[in-house]
Amino acid sequence: MSLEDTINEAIKTAMREKDKVALDSLRAVKSQILLLKTEGKGAEVSAEQEIAILQRMIKQRKDSYEQFAAQGRNDLAEVEDAQMKVIEQFLPKQLTPEELETEMKAIIAETGAETLKDLGKVMGVASKTLGGKSDGKSISEMAKKLLS
C-alpha cells in the first residue's frame, strides 16, 4: 500500500472521528503528494520522494513551533506540535542517537574519512543510506562530531 493510499485511509478515519488536527495534517500531506505528481506529469511518486515530503513538512512544523513558542503563542505552538506528531506516524522508524552514531561510524570507516575536510564524502553516503531514518541536521551534526 502506497503512502498516498495510507493517507487517504487515514483521512477517512480522521473524518469519522472528527479529528480536525489530524485531518488538516493529512490533507496537507495529500496536497503535497498530488502537487509532486502534477509536476511530474502524472508519474508515480517514489518512496524516497514521499519520505522527503514528510520530512520537509515535519521540519516546517518544527520551525513554526519554535517560532510560536519563542513569541509566547502556545496556542499556535500546540497545533504545530500536534500536526508534527500526526505526520511522524507515516515516516519509517527514526534512529536513536546511539543507533545513528553506530551507523555514522560505519559510514566513516567505509569512506575512509579522517577529518572535517572529508565531511562531503561522508554526507553524500550518509544521506543516501540514512535518508528517511534520520533528518539531515542530525546526520550532519553527528558526522561533524565524529570527524572532529
Secondary structure as the mmCIF struct_conf table of DSSP 4:
data_model
#
loop_
_struct_conf.conf_type_id
_struct_conf.id
_struct_conf.beg_label_comp_id
_struct_conf.beg_label_asym_id
_struct_conf.beg_label_seq_id
_struct_conf.end_label_comp_id
_struct_conf.end_label_asym_id
_struct_conf.end_label_seq_id
HELX_RH_AL_P HELX_RH_AL_P1 LEU A 3 GLU A 17
TURN_TY1_P TURN_TY1_P1 LYS A 18 LYS A 18
HELX_RH_AL_P HELX_RH_AL_P2 LYS A 20 GLU A 39
TURN_TY1_P TURN_TY1_P2 GLY A 40 GLY A 42
HELX_LH_PP_P HELX_LH_PP_P1 ALA A 43 SER A 46
HELX_RH_AL_P HELX_RH_AL_P3 ALA A 47 ALA A 70
TURN_TY1_P TURN_TY1_P3 GLN A 71 GLY A 72
HELX_RH_AL_P HELX_RH_AL_P4 ASN A 74 GLU A 88
TURN_TY1_P TURN_TY1_P4 GLN A 89 PHE A 90
BEND BEND1 LEU A 91 LEU A 91
HELX_LH_PP_P HELX_LH_PP_P2 PRO A 92 THR A 96
HELX_RH_AL_P HELX_RH_AL_P5 PRO A 97 THR A 111
TURN_TY1_P TURN_TY1_P5 GLY A 112 GLY A 112
BEND BEND2 THR A 115 THR A 115
HELX_RH_3T_P HELX_RH_3T_P1 LEU A 116 ASP A 118
HELX_RH_AL_P HELX_RH_AL_P6 LEU A 119 LEU A 130
STRN STRN1 GLY A 131 GLY A 131
TURN_TY1_P TURN_TY1_P6 GLY A 132 LYS A 133
STRN STRN2 SER A 134 SER A 134
HELX_RH_AL_P HELX_RH_AL_P7 GLY A 136 LEU A 147
#
